[in-house]
């Protein structure tokens, strides 16, 4: 269970860092730059803890899939970025893939 918590923290840290990356305006704004550095450092640290028990392919697939969905949601809500139907369908497929892997794959451990 704690390995999944580590993965959750890694995902949230990466999403926060990526969101701040947009606000850093090419690393020219200090506070978002600091959030980026701390967020990505935390994300990789907690991902490394996750990899003690969860296979790297599964952990990375879940990390990137959930991260893509969350970043897209933040882009839509916070940055007013529009999504068309193909984009929404693609993100839904990514989320469905993560759910299928987590629910049915014997490769997912931890």
N, CA, C and O atoms as a MOPAC input file, in Angstrom:
PM7 MOZYME 1SCF
protein

 N      0.81300 1    -1.19000 1     0.00000 1
 C      0.00000 1     0.00000 1     0.00000 1
 C      0.86200 1     1.26200 1     0.00000 1
 O      0.55200 1     2.22800 1    -0.69700 1
 N      1.95700 1     1.25200 1     0.79100 1
 C      2.78800 1     2.45400 1     0.83800 1
 C      3.45300 1     2.72700 1    -0.51200 1
 O      3.73500 1     3.87900 1    -0.84000 1
 N      3.70200 1     1.67700 1    -1.29300 1
 C      4.29500 1     1.88600 1    -2.61800 1
 C      3.33800 1     2.64900 1    -3.53100 1
 O      3.76700 1     3.46500 1    -4.34700 1
 N      2.05000 1     2.38100 1    -3.39000 1
 C      1.05500 1     3.11700 1    -4.17200 1
 C      0.94700 1     4.55700 1    -3.69000 1
 O      0.69100 1     5.46000 1    -4.48600 1
 N      1.14000 1     4.77900 1    -2.39500 1
 C      1.15500 1     6.15300 1    -1.87100 1
 C      2.37000 1     6.90800 1    -2.41100 1
 O      2.27000 1     8.08200 1    -2.76800 1
 N      3.51700 1     6.22800 1    -2.47000 1
 C      4.70300 1     6.85100 1    -3.06100 1
 C      4.43600 1     7.23200 1    -4.52100 1
 O      4.81300 1     8.31600 1    -4.96700 1
 N      3.78500 1     6.33500 1    -5.25200 1
 C      3.47800 1     6.62600 1    -6.65200 1
 C      2.50300 1     7.79800 1    -6.75700 1
 O      2.66400 1     8.65700 1    -7.62500 1
 N      1.50600 1     7.84300 1    -5.89500 1
 C      0.55500 1     8.95100 1    -5.88000 1
 C      1.27300 1    10.27800 1    -5.61500 1
 O      1.01200 1    11.26800 1    -6.29800 1
 N      2.16700 1    10.30200 1    -4.63500 1
 C      2.92700 1    11.51800 1    -4.32500 1
 C      3.81400 1    11.90900 1    -5.51000 1
 O      3.94100 1    13.09100 1    -5.82700 1
 N      4.42600 1    10.91900 1    -6.16300 1
 C      5.25300 1    11.19600 1    -7.33700 1
 C      4.42200 1    11.83900 1    -8.44600 1
 O      4.86400 1    12.79600 1    -9.08100 1
 N      3.22400 1    11.31400 1    -8.67600 1
 C      2.34900 1    11.85100 1    -9.72800 1
 C      1.93700 1    13.27800 1    -9.39600 1
 O      2.02900 1    14.16100 1   -10.24800 1
 N      1.48600 1    13.51100 1    -8.17600 1
 C      1.04600 1    14.85100 1    -7.78400 1
 C      2.20600 1    15.84500 1    -7.84400 1
 O      2.02700 1    16.97900 1    -8.28800 1
 N      3.38500 1    15.43100 1    -7.40300 1
 C      4.56200 1    16.30700 1    -7.47100 1
 C      4.89600 1    16.67700 1    -8.90600 1
 O      5.20400 1    17.83000 1    -9.20500 1
 N      4.83300 1    15.69700 1    -9.78400 1
 C      5.13300 1    15.94600 1   -11.19900 1
 C      4.09200 1    16.86900 1   -11.82400 1
 O      4.43900 1    17.74000 1   -12.62100 1
 N      2.83800 1    16.69000 1   -11.47500 1
 C      1.77000 1    17.54100 1   -12.02500 1
 C      1.93000 1    18.97900 1   -11.53700 1
 O      1.75900 1    19.91900 1   -12.31300 1
 N      2.25200 1    19.15400 1   -10.27100 1
 C      2.48600 1    20.50200 1    -9.74000 1
 C      3.67700 1    21.14900 1   -10.44200 1
 O      3.61400 1    22.31300 1   -10.83600 1
 N      4.76100 1    20.39100 1   -10.59800 1
 C      5.95900 1    20.92200 1   -11.25200 1
 C      5.68000 1    21.29400 1   -12.70700 1
 O      6.11200 1    22.34800 1   -13.17500 1
 N      4.96800 1    20.44300 1   -13.41200 1
 C      4.67500 1    20.71500 1   -14.81300 1
 C      3.75600 1    21.92600 1   -14.95100 1
 O      3.91800 1    22.72500 1   -15.87400 1
 N      2.80500 1    22.06600 1   -14.05000 1
 C      1.92600 1    23.23600 1   -14.06600 1
 C      2.73500 1    24.51100 1   -13.81300 1
 O      2.50700 1    25.53200 1   -14.46200 1
 N      3.67000 1    24.45000 1   -12.87800 1
 C      4.51600 1    25.61100 1   -12.59000 1
 C      5.46100 1    25.90400 1   -13.75300 1
 O      5.84200 1    27.05500 1   -13.96600 1
 N      5.83700 1    24.88300 1   -14.49600 1
 C      6.71800 1    25.06700 1   -15.64900 1
 C      6.10200 1    26.04300 1   -16.64400 1
 O      6.80200 1    26.88800 1   -17.20400 1
 N      4.81000 1    25.93100 1   -16.86200 1
 C      4.10500 1    26.85500 1   -17.75700 1
 C      4.20700 1    28.27900 1   -17.21900 1
 O      4.42300 1    29.22400 1   -17.97900 1
 N      4.05000 1    28.42600 1   -15.90800 1
 C      4.07000 1    29.75000 1   -15.28900 1
 C      5.47600 1    30.34000 1   -15.15100 1
 O      5.62200 1    31.53700 1   -14.90400 1
 N      6.50500 1    29.51300 1   -15.31000 1
 C      7.87300 1    30.00700 1   -15.14800 1
 C      8.33600 1    30.84000 1   -16.34000 1
 O      9.37000 1    31.50500 1   -16.27600 1
 N      7.57500 1    30.80100 1   -17.41400 1
 C      7.87700 1    31.58900 1   -18.62100 1
 C      9.32800 1    31.41300 1   -19.05400 1
 O     10.09100 1    32.37300 1   -19.16500 1
 N      9.67700 1    30.16000 1   -19.29300 1
 C     11.03600 1    29.86600 1   -19.76200 1
 C     12.08800 1    30.05900 1   -18.68700 1
 O     13.19500 1    30.51200 1   -18.97700 1
 N     11.75800 1    29.72400 1   -17.45400 1
 C     12.64800 1    29.85600 1   -16.30100 1
 C     13.03400 1    31.31000 1   -16.01800 1
 O     14.14200 1    31.57200 1   -15.54900 1
 N     12.13700 1    32.25400 1   -16.29600 1
 C     12.43100 1    33.66500 1   -16.03900 1
 C     11.69700 1    34.20800 1   -14.81500 1
 O     11.95800 1    35.33200 1   -14.38700 1
 N     10.78400 1    33.42200 1   -14.25100 1
 C     10.03800 1    33.83700 1   -13.05500 1
 C     10.47200 1    32.93600 1   -11.90300 1
 O     10.34700 1    31.71400 1   -11.99300 1
 N     10.98500 1    33.52800 1   -10.81500 1
 C     11.66800 1    32.78400 1    -9.75900 1
 C     10.77600 1    31.79700 1    -9.00300 1
 O     11.14900 1    30.63200 1    -8.86800 1
 N      9.62100 1    32.21800 1    -8.51000 1
 C      8.80600 1    31.33300 1    -7.66700 1
 C      8.36300 1    30.07800 1    -8.43000 1
 O      8.51400 1    28.97200 1    -7.90900 1
 N      7.82300 1    30.21500 1    -9.64300 1
 C      7.49000 1    28.98400 1   -10.37400 1
 C      8.72100 1    28.12200 1   -10.66000 1
 O      8.62700 1    26.89400 1   -10.66500 1
 N      9.85900 1    28.74600 1   -10.89500 1
 C     11.10000 1    27.99800 1   -11.13400 1
 C     11.46100 1    27.14600 1    -9.91600 1
 O     11.86100 1    25.99100 1   -10.06100 1
 N     11.32100 1    27.71000 1    -8.72700 1
 C     11.59800 1    26.96100 1    -7.50000 1
 C     10.60800 1    25.81100 1    -7.34700 1
 O     10.99700 1    24.70900 1    -6.96000 1
 N      9.33200 1    26.05400 1    -7.64700 1
 C      8.31200 1    24.99900 1    -7.57300 1
 C      8.64000 1    23.88200 1    -8.55900 1
 O      8.47300 1    22.70500 1    -8.23900 1
 N      9.10200 1    24.24000 1    -9.74800 1
 C      9.49900 1    23.23800 1   -10.74500 1
 C     10.62600 1    22.36500 1   -10.20600 1
 O     10.54900 1    21.13800 1   -10.27300 1
 N     11.66500 1    22.98900 1    -9.67500 1
 C     12.82400 1    22.23600 1    -9.17700 1
 C     12.44800 1    21.31500 1    -8.01200 1
 O     12.83500 1    20.14600 1    -7.98800 1
 N     11.70300 1    21.84200 1    -7.06100 1
 C     11.30400 1    21.03900 1    -5.90200 1
 C     10.33100 1    19.94500 1    -6.33000 1
 O     10.44800 1    18.80000 1    -5.89300 1
 N      9.37100 1    20.29800 1    -7.18500 1
 C      8.36100 1    19.32800 1    -7.62600 1
 C      8.95000 1    18.16300 1    -8.39900 1
 O      8.62000 1    17.00800 1    -8.13300 1
 N      9.82200 1    18.46000 1    -9.35600 1
 C     10.42400 1    17.36500 1   -10.12400 1
 C     11.37100 1    16.53000 1    -9.26300 1
 O     11.44700 1    15.31200 1    -9.42400 1
 N     12.09100 1    17.18100 1    -8.35100 1
 C     12.96400 1    16.41800 1    -7.44200 1
 C     12.14400 1    15.45700 1    -6.59000 1
 O     12.49700 1    14.28800 1    -6.43700 1
 N     11.05800 1    15.96000 1    -6.04500 1
 C     10.17900 1    15.10100 1    -5.23800 1
 C      9.57100 1    13.99700 1    -6.09100 1
 O      9.48600 1    12.85000 1    -5.65300 1
 N      9.15100 1    14.33300 1    -7.29300 1
 C      8.52500 1    13.34000 1    -8.17500 1
 C      9.47700 1    12.17900 1    -8.44900 1
 O      9.08400 1    11.01800 1    -8.34200 1
 N     10.71900 1    12.48300 1    -8.80000 1
 C     11.66100 1    11.41100 1    -9.10300 1
 C     12.09100 1    10.64800 1    -7.85000 1
 O     12.33500 1     9.44300 1    -7.91000 1
 N     12.18300 1    11.34100 1    -6.72700 1
 C     12.51000 1    10.64900 1    -5.48600 1
 C     11.42200 1     9.63500 1    -5.13700 1
 O     11.72100 1     8.47300 1    -4.85900 1
 N     10.16600 1    10.06800 1    -5.14900 1
 C      9.08000 1     9.15800 1    -4.78100 1
 C      8.86600 1     8.08100 1    -5.83700 1
 O      8.46100 1     6.96700 1    -5.50600 1
 N      9.12900 1     8.39400 1    -7.09700 1
 C      9.06800 1     7.34600 1    -8.11900 1
 C     10.13600 1     6.29600 1    -7.85100 1
 O      9.89100 1     5.10300 1    -8.02700 1
 N     11.31600 1     6.72900 1    -7.42800 1
 C     12.38200 1     5.75300 1    -7.12700 1
 C     11.99400 1     4.84900 1    -5.96200 1
 O     12.33400 1     3.66600 1    -5.95800 1
 N     11.28600 1     5.39400 1    -4.97200 1
 C     10.81300 1     4.56100 1    -3.86300 1
 C      9.76400 1     3.56100 1    -4.34700 1
 O      9.72500 1     2.41600 1    -3.89600 1
 N      8.92700 1     4.00700 1    -5.25700 1
 C      7.89500 1     3.13700 1    -5.82900 1
 C      8.51700 1     1.93600 1    -6.52000 1
 O      7.99200 1     0.82400 1    -6.44700 1
 N      9.63700 1     2.16700 1    -7.19100 1
 C     10.25700 1     1.11900 1    -8.00000 1
 C     10.89000 1     0.00700 1    -7.17300 1
 O     11.36600 1    -0.98000 1    -7.73200 1
 N     10.90100 1     0.15100 1    -5.86800 1
 C     11.37200 1    -0.94000 1    -5.01300 1
 C     10.43800 1    -2.14200 1    -5.10800 1
 O     10.87800 1    -3.28100 1    -4.94900 1
 N      9.15300 1    -1.89900 1    -5.36700 1
 C      8.17300 1    -2.99100 1    -5.33800 1
 C      7.34000 1    -3.10300 1    -6.60500 1
 O      6.86700 1    -4.19200 1    -6.93100 1
 N      7.15000 1    -2.01300 1    -7.32000 1
 C      6.30200 1    -2.03600 1    -8.51800 1
 C      7.21500 1    -2.04100 1    -9.74400 1
 O      8.13000 1    -1.22100 1    -9.82100 1
 N      6.99500 1    -2.93400 1   -10.69300 1
 C      7.84300 1    -2.98700 1   -11.89000 1
 C      7.89100 1    -1.63600 1   -12.61100 1
 O      6.89200 1    -0.92100 1   -12.68300 1
 N      9.05400 1    -1.30600 1   -13.13500 1
 C      9.28300 1     0.01200 1   -13.73000 1
 C      8.30700 1     0.32600 1   -14.86700 1
 O      7.81100 1     1.44800 1   -14.96800 1
 N      8.03300 1    -0.65100 1   -15.71200 1
 C      7.11100 1    -0.40600 1   -16.82900 1
 C      5.71000 1    -0.07000 1   -16.35300 1
 O      5.06000 1     0.82700 1   -16.88900 1
 N      5.25400 1    -0.78700 1   -15.35300 1
 C      3.91200 1    -0.54000 1   -14.81100 1
 C      3.85900 1     0.79700 1   -14.08100 1
 O      2.92700 1     1.57800 1   -14.27000 1
 N      4.86300 1     1.05500 1   -13.24600 1
 C      4.88400 1     2.31200 1   -12.48700 1
 C      4.93000 1     3.50600 1   -13.43400 1
 O      4.20800 1     4.48400 1   -13.24300 1
 N      5.77900 1     3.42300 1   -14.45000 1
 C      5.91500 1     4.54800 1   -15.37000 1
 C      4.65800 1     4.73100 1   -16.21600 1
 O      4.25600 1     5.86100 1   -16.49400 1
 N      4.04600 1     3.63800 1   -16.62100 1
 C      2.80700 1     3.74300 1   -17.40100 1
 C      1.70800 1     4.41800 1   -16.58300 1
 O      0.99100 1     5.28200 1   -17.08800 1
 N      1.58200 1     4.02300 1   -15.33100 1
 C      0.56700 1     4.63100 1   -14.46700 1
 C      0.92100 1     6.08600 1   -14.18000 1
 O      0.05400 1     6.95800 1   -14.23100 1
 N      2.18800 1     6.34900 1   -13.87900 1
 C      2.64400 1     7.71300 1   -13.59000 1
 C      2.38700 1     8.63500 1   -14.77400 1
 O      1.82400 1     9.71900 1   -14.61500 1
 N      2.79400 1     8.20800 1   -15.94300 1
 C      2.62600 1     9.08000 1   -17.10500 1
 C      1.17000 1     9.18200 1   -17.53300 1
 O      0.72200 1    10.26400 1   -17.91400 1
 N      0.41700 1     8.08200 1   -17.47900 1
 C     -0.98600 1     8.11900 1   -17.88000 1
 C     -1.83200 1     9.01100 1   -16.99600 1
 O     -2.59200 1     9.84300 1   -17.49000 1
 N     -1.70300 1     8.84100 1   -15.69800 1
 C     -2.46200 1     9.67700 1   -14.76900 1
 C     -1.96600 1    11.12000 1   -14.85100 1
 O     -2.76000 1    12.05900 1   -14.78600 1
 N     -0.66000 1    11.29100 1   -14.99300 1
 C     -0.09900 1    12.63600 1   -15.12900 1
 C     -0.63100 1    13.36100 1   -16.35000 1
 O     -0.96900 1    14.54200 1   -16.27200 1
 N     -0.70900 1    12.66700 1   -17.48100 1
 C     -1.25200 1    13.26800 1   -18.70000 1
 C     -2.68800 1    13.72000 1   -18.48700 1
 O     -3.06000 1    14.83100 1   -18.86600 1
 N     -3.48200 1    12.86800 1   -17.88700 1
 C     -4.88900 1    13.20400 1   -17.64700 1
 C     -5.01100 1    14.41400 1   -16.71600 1
 O     -5.80000 1    15.32200 1   -16.97700 1
 N     -4.23500 1    14.42700 1   -15.64000 1
 C     -4.32100 1    15.53700 1   -14.68700 1
 C     -3.80600 1    16.84700 1   -15.27600 1
 O     -4.41100 1    17.90100 1   -15.07800 1
 N     -2.68800 1    16.78100 1   -16.00100 1
 C     -2.14600 1    17.99400 1   -16.62500 1
 C     -3.13100 1    18.54900 1   -17.64900 1
 O     -3.30800 1    19.76300 1   -17.75000 1
 N     -3.76400 1    17.67000 1   -18.39900 1
 C     -4.75100 1    18.12200 1   -19.37100 1
 C     -5.92700 1    18.79500 1   -18.67600 1
 O     -6.42100 1    19.82200 1   -19.14100 1
 N     -6.37400 1    18.22200 1   -17.56800 1
 C     -7.45800 1    18.81200 1   -16.79400 1
 C     -7.05600 1    20.18300 1   -16.24900 1
 O     -7.84900 1    21.12300 1   -16.30200 1
 N     -5.84500 1    20.30600 1   -15.73000 1
 C     -5.36000 1    21.59700 1   -15.22700 1
 C     -5.23800 1    22.60500 1   -16.36500 1
 O     -5.60100 1    23.77100 1   -16.20700 1
 N     -4.73300 1    22.16100 1   -17.50200 1
 C     -4.64700 1    23.05100 1   -18.66400 1
 C     -6.00800 1    23.58700 1   -19.06400 1
 O     -6.14600 1    24.75500 1   -19.42700 1
 N     -7.00200 1    22.73400 1   -18.99700 1
 C     -8.36800 1    23.11900 1   -19.36100 1
 C     -8.95700 1    24.09300 1   -18.34300 1
 O     -9.52900 1    25.11700 1   -18.71700 1
 N     -8.81500 1    23.76800 1   -17.04600 1
 C     -9.43600 1    24.57200 1   -15.99200 1
 C     -8.63800 1    25.84400 1   -15.68500 1
 O     -9.20700 1    26.93400 1   -15.63000 1
 N     -7.33100 1    25.70900 1   -15.48500 1
 C     -6.51700 1    26.82900 1   -15.02500 1
 C     -6.04600 1    27.71400 1   -16.17400 1
 O     -6.09000 1    28.94100 1   -16.07700 1
 N     -5.59800 1    27.09500 1   -17.25300 1
 C     -5.01400 1    27.85600 1   -18.35300 1
 C     -5.97900 1    28.06100 1   -19.52200 1
 O     -5.59700 1    28.59500 1   -20.56300 1
 N     -7.22300 1    27.63800 1   -19.34400 1
 C     -8.28300 1    27.82800 1   -20.34000 1
 C     -7.91600 1    27.25800 1   -21.71900 1
 O     -8.23500 1    27.85100 1   -22.75000 1
 N     -7.24700 1    26.10900 1   -21.72100 1
 C     -6.88900 1    25.45000 1   -22.96900 1
 C     -8.05400 1    24.57100 1   -23.40800 1
 O     -8.59500 1    23.80200 1   -22.61300 1
 N     -8.42400 1    24.68600 1   -24.63900 1
 C     -9.59100 1    23.96700 1   -25.16500 1
 C     -9.22400 1    22.54300 1   -25.56500 1
 O     -8.11200 1    22.26800 1   -26.01600 1
 N    -10.19600 1    21.64100 1   -25.38500 1
 C    -10.03700 1    20.24600 1   -25.79600 1
 C    -11.12800 1    19.91200 1   -26.80800 1
 O    -12.30700 1    20.17400 1   -26.57300 1
 N    -10.72500 1    19.33600 1   -27.92600 1
 C    -11.72900 1    18.87500 1   -28.87200 1
 C    -12.05100 1    17.40700 1   -28.59100 1
 O    -11.43100 1    16.77900 1   -27.73300 1
 N    -13.01300 1    16.87800 1   -29.31400 1
 C    -13.45900 1    15.49600 1   -29.06200 1
 C    -12.33800 1    14.46100 1   -29.23600 1
 O    -12.22200 1    13.56600 1   -28.39900 1
 N    -11.51000 1    14.54500 1   -30.28700 1
 C    -10.42400 1    13.55900 1   -30.39500 1
 C     -9.46100 1    13.61400 1   -29.20500 1
 O     -8.98400 1    12.57400 1   -28.75100 1
 N     -9.17000 1    14.82100 1   -28.69400 1
 C     -8.28600 1    14.94200 1   -27.52900 1
 C     -8.92600 1    14.29100 1   -26.30600 1
 O     -8.26500 1    13.55300 1   -25.57600 1
 N    -10.20400 1    14.56000 1   -26.08200 1
 C    -10.89400 1    13.97200 1   -24.93100 1
 C    -10.97600 1    12.45600 1   -25.05600 1
 O    -10.81800 1    11.74200 1   -24.06600 1
 N    -11.22500 1    11.95900 1   -26.27300 1
 C    -11.29500 1    10.51200 1   -26.48700 1
 C     -9.93300 1     9.87300 1   -26.21200 1
 O     -9.86000 1     8.81000 1   -25.59600 1
 N     -8.86500 1    10.51100 1   -26.66300 1
 C     -7.52400 1     9.98300 1   -26.42500 1
 C     -7.17600 1     9.91900 1   -24.95300 1
 O     -6.60900 1     8.93100 1   -24.48700 1
 N     -7.50900 1    10.96200 1   -24.22300 1
 C     -7.24000 1    10.97900 1   -22.78700 1
 C     -8.07500 1     9.92200 1   -22.07500 1
 O     -7.59400 1     9.26300 1   -21.15300 1
 N     -9.30500 1     9.76200 1   -22.49500 1
 C    -10.16300 1     8.72000 1   -21.92000 1
 C     -9.56200 1     7.34000 1   -22.16300 1
 O     -9.61800 1     6.48100 1   -21.28300 1
 N     -8.98900 1     7.11600 1   -23.34100 1
 C     -8.34300 1     5.83700 1   -23.63000 1
 C     -7.11000 1     5.61700 1   -22.75100 1
 O     -6.84600 1     4.49800 1   -22.31200 1
 N     -6.36200 1     6.68700 1   -22.50000 1
 C     -5.20000 1     6.57500 1   -21.61700 1
 C     -5.64700 1     6.17400 1   -20.21400 1
 O     -5.07700 1     5.26500 1   -19.61000 1
 N     -6.66700 1     6.85300 1   -19.70000 1
 C     -7.18400 1     6.53700 1   -18.36500 1
 C     -7.72200 1     5.11000 1   -18.33600 1
 O     -7.49500 1     4.37900 1   -17.37200 1
 N     -8.43300 1     4.71200 1   -19.38700 1
 C     -8.95900 1     3.34600 1   -19.45600 1
 C     -7.81700 1     2.32800 1   -19.44700 1
 O     -7.92900 1     1.27500 1   -18.82100 1
 N     -6.73700 1     2.63700 1   -20.13200 1
 C     -5.58100 1     1.74400 1   -20.14300 1
 C     -4.97300 1     1.58000 1   -18.76000 1
 O     -4.60000 1     0.47200 1   -18.37400 1
 N     -4.87100 1     2.66700 1   -18.01400 1
 C     -4.34800 1     2.59600 1   -16.65100 1
 C     -5.27600 1     1.75700 1   -15.77900 1
 O     -4.80800 1     0.93300 1   -14.99400 1
 N     -6.57700 1     1.95700 1   -15.90800 1
 C     -7.54500 1     1.18700 1   -15.12000 1
 C     -7.45500 1    -0.29800 1   -15.45200 1
 O     -7.49000 1    -1.13700 1   -14.55200 1
 N     -7.34000 1    -0.62800 1   -16.73200 1
 C     -7.23500 1    -2.03300 1   -17.14300 1
 C     -5.95800 1    -2.65200 1   -16.57100 1
 O     -5.99100 1    -3.76000 1   -16.03600 1
 N     -4.83900 1    -1.94100 1   -16.68300 1
 C     -3.58000 1    -2.47500 1   -16.14800 1
 C     -3.68400 1    -2.70100 1   -14.64600 1
 O     -3.32600 1    -3.76800 1   -14.14800 1
 N     -4.17100 1    -1.70700 1   -13.93100 1
 C     -4.24700 1    -1.81600 1   -12.48100 1
 C     -5.22300 1    -2.91100 1   -12.04700 1
 O     -4.96900 1    -3.62700 1   -11.07900 1
 N     -6.32700 1    -3.03500 1   -12.75900 1
 C     -7.38200 1    -3.97100 1   -12.35000 1
 C     -7.12400 1    -5.41000 1   -12.75400 1
 O     -7.50700 1    -6.33100 1   -12.03300 1
 N     -6.48100 1    -5.61900 1   -13.89600 1
 C     -6.42500 1    -6.97000 1   -14.45200 1
 C     -5.03200 1    -7.54000 1   -14.68600 1
 O     -4.90100 1    -8.74700 1   -14.88800 1
 N     -4.00600 1    -6.73200 1   -14.66500 1
 C     -2.67800 1    -7.23000 1   -14.98600 1
 C     -2.02200 1    -7.89600 1   -13.78800 1
 O     -2.04200 1    -7.36300 1   -12.67900 1
 N     -1.44500 1    -9.05900 1   -14.02200 1
 C     -0.66800 1    -9.73600 1   -12.99500 1
 C      0.71200 1    -9.09100 1   -12.84100 1
 O      1.43500 1    -9.38500 1   -11.88900 1
 N      1.07200 1    -8.21400 1   -13.77700 1
 C      2.36700 1    -7.55000 1   -13.72900 1
 C      2.40900 1    -6.43000 1   -12.69200 1
 O      3.48400 1    -6.04900 1   -12.23000 1
 N      1.24400 1    -5.90400 1   -12.32900 1
 C      1.19200 1    -4.82700 1   -11.35100 1
 C      1.25800 1    -5.44000 1    -9.96300 1
 O      0.39400 1    -6.21900 1    -9.56100 1
 N      2.31700 1    -5.06300 1    -9.23700 1
 C      2.51800 1    -5.59300 1    -7.89000 1
 C      2.65400 1    -4.42700 1    -6.93100 1
 O      2.56400 1    -3.27100 1    -7.34400 1
 N      2.86500 1    -4.70900 1    -5.68400 1
 C      3.17300 1    -3.66700 1    -4.73000 1
 C      2.14300 1    -3.53800 1    -3.70600 1
 O      2.25700 1    -2.69400 1    -2.81700 1

